[in-house]
Amino acid sequence: MFTGIVEELGTVESLDLLEGDAARLTIRGPKVTEDAGHGDSISVNGCCLTVVETGAGTFTADVMRETLRRTSLGGVEKGSTVNLERAVTAHARLGGHIVQGHVDGVGTIASREPAEHWEVVRVAAGPEILKYVAEKGSIAVDGVSLTVTDVDDATSTFGISLIPTTLELTVLGRNTIGDTVNLEVDVIAKYVERLLTAPNSVAGGNE
């Protein structure tokens, strides 16, 4: 589990496609690897990956090609910058919101509007994502915990406001219009939907 508070920006050292349906991703991140070991979880642009090797300031993770196809990790290459966060510990402050590192889908940066003290960004997403997005609710964008400022169903977009710290310390400050971003909606919304629509639930019509 993660909080959506990015610890550092990492750099992709390599992405090697293996035989079959797997790939191996190596990332340089001195801070997140200082206490990382085999089997630990690290969020990479919001995707929970398992460490299989560590080196001098680097870690390597195995990635299914399905993950590359369904997330923005499929577009990374040597030299790409990525958001990194170690799994939260029991004694840590939950500064963002509960983030599982299970990407629900991808969105596209639709617009960016700089303001005096922040930048308003609009993200386009499909209906399978937008149905879970609510004004003032939480969403993880490339692993960054953010508050939704508004939802516009007419344009299939939602808004987020990025403060200077977020712009400086995460890849969201580098994204341009048209870039793909990973999206993870609030897990509570998904459980509520399941409870209300499951065949055996009271709300689902079971008698």
C-alpha positions as CSV (number, residue, x, y, z in Angstrom):
1,M,0.0,0.0,0.0
2,F,1.1,3.5,-0.8
3,T,0.1,7.1,0.1
4,G,0.6,8.8,-3.2
5,I,3.3,11.0,-1.9
6,V,6.2,10.7,-4.3
7,E,9.6,10.3,-2.6
8,E,11.9,11.0,-5.5
9,L,12.2,11.1,-9.3
10,G,13.9,8.1,-10.7
11,T,15.6,7.4,-14.0
12,V,15.0,4.4,-16.2
13,E,18.3,2.6,-16.7
14,S,16.9,-0.1,-19.0
15,L,13.8,-1.9,-20.1
16,D,14.6,-5.4,-21.5
17,L,11.9,-7.5,-23.1
18,L,12.3,-11.2,-22.2
19,E,11.1,-14.3,-23.9
20,G,7.5,-14.9,-23.4
21,D,5.3,-12.2,-21.9
22,A,7.7,-10.6,-19.4
23,A,10.1,-7.7,-19.3
24,R,12.7,-6.5,-16.8
25,L,12.8,-2.9,-15.7
26,T,15.8,-1.3,-14.0
27,I,15.5,2.1,-12.4
28,R,17.9,4.4,-10.6
29,G,16.5,5.8,-7.4
30,P,19.1,6.2,-4.5
31,K,16.5,7.2,-1.9
32,V,14.0,4.4,-2.4
33,T,16.7,1.8,-2.7
34,E,18.6,2.8,0.4
35,D,16.7,0.2,2.4
36,A,15.1,-1.9,-0.4
37,G,15.4,-5.6,-0.5
38,H,14.3,-8.5,-2.6
39,G,10.5,-8.8,-2.5
40,D,9.8,-5.2,-1.4
41,S,7.2,-3.1,-3.3
42,I,8.0,0.2,-5.0
43,S,5.5,2.3,-6.8
44,V,6.7,3.4,-10.3
45,N,4.4,6.0,-11.8
46,G,1.6,4.5,-9.7
47,C,2.3,0.8,-10.6
48,C,3.2,-1.4,-7.7
49,L,6.3,-3.4,-8.7
50,T,8.2,-6.0,-6.8
51,V,12.0,-5.6,-6.4
52,V,13.9,-8.7,-7.6
53,E,17.4,-7.1,-7.5
54,T,19.1,-4.1,-6.1
55,G,22.4,-2.5,-7.1
56,A,24.3,0.7,-6.3
57,G,21.3,3.1,-6.1
58,T,19.2,1.0,-8.6
59,F,16.5,-1.7,-8.4
60,T,15.2,-4.1,-10.9
61,A,11.6,-5.4,-11.2
62,D,9.9,-7.9,-13.5
63,V,7.0,-6.5,-15.4
64,M,4.4,-8.4,-17.4
65,R,4.0,-7.2,-20.9
66,E,0.3,-6.9,-20.1
67,T,1.2,-4.3,-17.6
68,L,3.3,-2.5,-20.2
69,R,0.4,-2.6,-22.6
70,R,-2.2,-1.3,-20.1
71,T,-0.2,1.4,-18.3
72,S,2.1,4.3,-19.2
73,L,5.1,2.1,-18.4
74,G,4.8,0.8,-21.9
75,G,6.1,4.1,-23.1
76,V,9.2,4.5,-20.9
77,E,12.7,4.0,-22.3
78,K,16.2,4.5,-21.1
79,G,16.5,8.0,-19.6
80,S,12.8,8.4,-18.8
81,T,11.9,10.1,-15.5
82,V,9.4,8.3,-13.2
83,N,7.7,8.9,-9.9
84,L,9.0,6.6,-7.1
85,E,7.5,5.7,-3.7
86,R,8.2,2.9,-1.3
87,A,5.4,1.0,0.3
88,V,4.0,2.8,3.4
89,T,5.0,1.5,6.9
90,A,2.6,1.1,9.8
91,H,4.1,4.0,11.7
92,A,4.2,6.4,8.7
93,R,1.8,9.4,8.3
94,L,-0.8,8.8,5.6
95,G,-0.2,12.2,3.9
96,G,-2.2,11.4,0.8
97,H,-4.8,8.7,0.5
98,I,-4.9,4.9,0.3
99,V,-3.2,4.0,-3.0
100,Q,-2.8,0.3,-3.9
101,G,-0.6,0.7,-6.9
102,H,-3.1,-1.2,-9.0
103,V,-3.7,1.0,-12.1
104,D,-7.3,1.1,-13.2
105,G,-6.7,2.6,-16.6
106,V,-4.9,5.4,-18.4
107,G,-5.8,9.0,-19.1
108,T,-4.4,11.7,-21.3
109,I,-3.3,15.2,-20.4
110,A,-5.9,17.4,-22.1
111,S,-4.9,20.9,-21.1
112,R,-2.6,22.8,-18.8
113,E,-3.4,26.3,-17.5
114,P,-0.7,28.0,-15.4
115,A,-1.9,30.3,-12.6
116,E,0.0,32.5,-10.2
117,H,0.6,29.9,-7.5
118,W,-0.5,26.6,-9.1
119,E,-1.3,25.0,-12.4
120,V,-4.7,23.7,-13.4
121,V,-4.5,20.4,-15.4
122,R,-7.3,18.6,-17.1
123,V,-7.1,14.9,-17.7
124,A,-9.2,13.0,-20.2
125,A,-10.4,9.5,-19.3
126,G,-12.9,7.0,-20.4
127,P,-16.3,6.4,-18.8
128,E,-15.0,3.3,-17.0
129,I,-12.8,5.6,-15.0
130,L,-14.9,8.8,-14.8
131,K,-17.8,7.0,-13.1
132,Y,-15.6,6.7,-10.0
133,V,-14.3,10.2,-10.1
134,A,-16.0,12.8,-7.9
135,E,-15.4,16.5,-7.2
136,K,-13.3,16.9,-4.1
137,G,-12.6,13.1,-4.1
138,S,-9.1,11.5,-4.4
139,I,-7.4,10.1,-7.4
140,A,-3.8,8.9,-8.1
141,V,-2.3,10.3,-11.3
142,D,1.0,8.5,-12.1
143,G,1.1,7.6,-8.5
144,V,0.6,11.1,-7.2
145,S,-2.3,11.5,-4.6
146,L,-4.4,14.5,-5.8
147,T,-7.8,16.0,-5.1
148,V,-10.3,16.3,-8.0
149,T,-11.3,19.9,-8.5
150,D,-14.2,19.1,-10.9
151,V,-15.6,16.6,-13.3
152,D,-16.9,17.5,-16.7
153,D,-18.8,14.6,-18.2
154,A,-19.5,16.6,-21.4
155,T,-15.8,16.6,-22.3
156,S,-14.9,13.4,-20.4
157,T,-12.3,15.2,-18.3
158,F,-11.6,16.0,-14.7
159,G,-9.5,18.8,-13.2
160,I,-6.6,18.7,-10.8
161,S,-4.6,21.6,-9.4
162,L,-0.8,21.2,-9.0
163,I,1.1,23.2,-6.5
164,P,4.7,24.2,-7.1
165,T,6.0,21.3,-5.0
166,T,4.1,18.8,-7.1
167,L,5.3,20.4,-10.3
168,E,8.9,20.4,-9.2
169,L,9.1,16.9,-7.5
170,T,7.0,14.7,-9.8
171,V,6.7,13.9,-13.5
172,L,3.5,15.8,-13.6
173,G,5.6,19.0,-13.9
174,R,7.1,17.6,-17.1
175,N,4.1,16.1,-18.7
176,T,2.8,17.8,-21.9
177,I,-0.6,17.8,-23.6
178,G,-1.2,14.4,-25.1
179,D,0.9,12.5,-22.6
180,T,-0.5,9.3,-21.1
181,V,-0.8,9.0,-17.4
182,N,-1.7,6.1,-15.1
183,L,-4.9,6.5,-13.1
184,E,-6.0,4.7,-9.9
185,V,-9.4,5.7,-8.5
186,D,-10.4,5.6,-4.8
187,V,-10.7,1.9,-3.9
188,I,-13.6,2.7,-1.6
189,A,-15.7,3.7,-4.6
190,K,-15.0,0.3,-6.3
191,Y,-16.0,-1.6,-3.2
192,V,-19.2,0.4,-2.8
193,E,-20.2,-0.3,-6.4
194,R,-19.5,-4.0,-5.9
195,L,-21.7,-4.1,-2.8
196,L,-24.5,-2.3,-4.5
197,T,-24.5,-4.3,-7.7
198,A,-23.4,-7.9,-6.7
199,P,-26.2,-10.4,-7.4
200,N,-26.3,-11.6,-3.8
201,S,-26.4,-8.1,-2.2
202,V,-29.5,-6.6,-0.7
203,A,-29.2,-3.6,-3.0
204,G,-28.8,-5.9,-5.9
205,G,-32.3,-7.3,-5.4
206,N,-31.7,-10.4,-3.5
207,E,-34.7,-11.5,-1.4
